[in-house]
Structure formats: structure tokens, C-alpha cells
Amino acid sequence: MIGYSDLASAFRELDIPPVAPSMVHASLSAFGPVEGGAQTVVEAILEVFPTVLMPTFTYKTMVVPDIGPPDNGLAYGTYADANRQAHFFQSNMPVDRLIGMIPEMFRLYPRAHRSLHPILSFAGVNADRYLDSQTISEPLAPFRLLVNEKAWVLLLGVDHTVNTSLHYAEKLAGRRQFVRWALTPDGVVECPGFPGCSDGFDAIAARLSQIVRKRWAGKALIQAIPMADLIQIALTWLREDPLALLCDHSYCERCRSIRLDVANLA
Ligand SMILES: [Zn+2]
């Protein structure tokens, strides 16, 4: 079993510049047993990194109308059951299960604040400027500021399929963004600028060998990548190959929609 000091030493060994903000993606189960669980991981992260953000997404607010914009990466009319199970967004809503226990514990940390996007919120400590930059129409706006301020991406026991920064690279490359809808106490809110699918994102790993720093913490591989370099590498690749980073699932509506865009441009 590992504990607070093992985690803090592994994080320190990444040798990230002391003032750099960090966008953290983490899986508790990847570490193996951790004394004190998710709370210990969050405390070790905050011991080492001064400014931390994590995604605190809430997909269960999502509803889909019967008709909407075309080429929107979804099959209208097939969401009646999902719509019935949707929840109203509230700022204290738990993080989606897929996002995990560590972001959920981080969101509840006394010094953490959360942005108010009803699907794609982030929580942060010492990160109000980044959180406040997010709007309904620009859910990825915090990444613009983070890149300018030499942020790092930390992948703690997870791979690039959860690396939200790559969505910002897709947006910069001009890749199609989608429209989604969220149930809120003020009614259904249209959320443009919704990113594509991330299932194919781990293909970027092979291109990062020069810039990634790796350590182990318990059973978890932890990786630190400078965000600006990551985004530049992804952007260069997307400009060379407009199909880069898409997934291979035949059922994936968003990747199919992007393939159609590329075919129509050719
Ligand atoms: Zn896909």
C-alpha cells in the first residue's frame, strides 16, 4: 500500500516548475491500494502543485431534442430513455462516475471552486482566473489561458483518452465542434463548442517521447507533459492528417461526422 509521502515524492520527481498550473487527470484504482484513498491523492497533489484544475464533467445533465442541427454527431430521436433519466445541473452535483473518485474528492476540497458549465465544468484550487474564463459558448476557454501560462498536463494512472487538452488542439485545428443540450433549473440550455470523441487520443503517445516525463507511484504510471508543446504537436499532426486522433468504433457518431467533413473537403 502506498501513502501520502510516496505520492508526494513521485509528484516532486516530475520536477515541474514551481509556479506552473496543472491540469490533472487521475484514476484512483490505477494506483493500487492507497492509504486514505482519494483524499490522500488530492492532498498530495495539492502539497506539490500550487495551482490545480481537474475536469468535473456532468454528462447526466444532457438531453437531446428530437430534431436539431444536422451533422451534429448524434442520432436524433433515439434518446427518449436517456432524456427521461437526465438530471438538472446544480453546482454541487457529483462528478460523472466515468471521471472518477479523485476529481469528485477534489471538487469537495474546501479550497476548490468549480465553474458553472452544466456539462463541462472544471474544479480548481488557486485557479479562479481559468475557471472564470469558461463560458457556455467556449467551454475550452481555460485552455487558452493555461497554454499562455505554461501549464502542465498530468496523467495519473490514465492515458490520453481522458486528456482534455487534446480537444483544445482539435478546436484550434478547425475540427468540427458539436452542439449539446443540458437540463438546468432555468430550462434546457444549448451548449455549443462541444468537443468530439476522445477514444482515439492515445495515438498521440508515440509522438510525445521527447517531452513527456514519467514516474511510477504505486502501480500507476504518472506522466507530465507541457501543455503548449502537447497542443503544438497535436495541431501539427491534425494539419498533416485531418483524420488523426479519431477512434475506430463503427458506432461512433462524432468521429463519423468528422470523417464526413474531411471527405467533403477533399
Ligand atoms: Zn470516436
Residues whose N, C-alpha, C, O or C-beta is under 5 A from the ligand:
A	BS01	ZN	C197 D199 C247 C252 C255
